[in-house]
Amino acid sequence: MSIAPRPERMAGASRAPQGRTQALAPSGEGSAQRRPGGHNKVRGTTTAHSALADSEAGLGEVKRAGTMTIRKILIVDDSPTERHVLNDMLTKAGYEVVASDNGEDAILKARMLKPDLILMDVVMPGLNGFQATRAISRDPDTKTIPIIMCTSKNQETDKIWGLRQGARDYVMKPVDRGELLAKIASLA
C-alpha cells in the first residue's frame, strides 16, 4: 500500500476518458493540458513526462509543479552490510548518500543535512526506526522529508504502523533495486 502520488499525475490533474485533453492548471501563465501518450502541451512547448527521456534529449532536469527533486538520501541502518548494499545501489543510480547507524543520529542528521529522502530500518538498538520516523515526521524542521521504511519486518501490521508513524512507503529486505528506485521516483 503506497500513499505517495503517482508520478505521472500532476497537481490539479484529473482523469479523463482516452483521447480527451485534460486541464492541469488554470488558464493563463503556465497553463497546461494533458495529451494522450504522456506528453503535456504548455504554451506551445511539449515536455515528456519521463525525466530520463528529458536527460537523454539533453534537456536536463524538469521540475514539475508540486514536485521535488531527490538528490541526497539518508540511509539509516545498524547493519554495515545493509548500509553498504544500499549505498552502492543508490550511488550507482546517481544519488548522493549519507549514512547513519542508529535512530538518534538519524534525527540529528535529518535536522542538520536536510536530506531529500530517508531510508529507515526498523530494528535498531536504542531508538528504533518507528520512533525515529515519528520524531522526524513530527518535527517542524524535518516533517517534509519523505521516509521509506526499509526493513525485514514483513507483517502487514508493521507496514501499517510505519505508515502511521509518518513513513510514505515501505520496502522489504532484501531490497529489490528496481522496486526501490521506482518508489524513490514516485516521491520525486
BELPERA-V251293 format. One record per pair of residues at least 24 apart in sequence whose ideal C-beta (glycine too) atoms are under 6 Angstrom apart, sorted by the first residue. I is the first residue (numbers start at 0). J is the second residue. If there is no record, write none. Layout:
i->I j->J
i->I j->J
//
This chain:
i->1 j->168
i->3 j->167
i->3 j->168
i->3 j->185
i->3 j->186
i->6 j->184
i->6 j->185
i->7 j->48
i->9 j->63
i->10 j->64
i->10 j->65
i->69 j->115
i->69 j->116
i->69 j->183
i->69 j->187
i->70 j->95
i->70 j->115
i->71 j->95
i->71 j->114
i->71 j->115
i->72 j->96
i->72 j->114
i->72 j->116
i->73 j->97
i->73 j->108
i->73 j->114
i->73 j->117
i->74 j->98
i->74 j->118
i->75 j->99
i->75 j->105
i->75 j->119
i->75 j->120
i->76 j->120
i->77 j->123
i->88 j->176
i->92 j->180
i->101 j->125
i->102 j->126
i->102 j->130
i->102 j->131
i->105 j->131
i->106 j->131
i->106 j->134
i->106 j->135
i->109 j->135
i->109 j->141
i->110 j->140
i->110 j->141
i->116 j->145
i->117 j->144
i->117 j->146
i->118 j->147
i->118 j->149
i->119 j->146
i->119 j->148
i->120 j->149
i->120 j->150
i->121 j->150
i->121 j->152
i->129 j->164
i->132 j->164
i->132 j->165
i->132 j->166
i->133 j->164
i->136 j->165
i->145 j->186
i->147 j->182
//
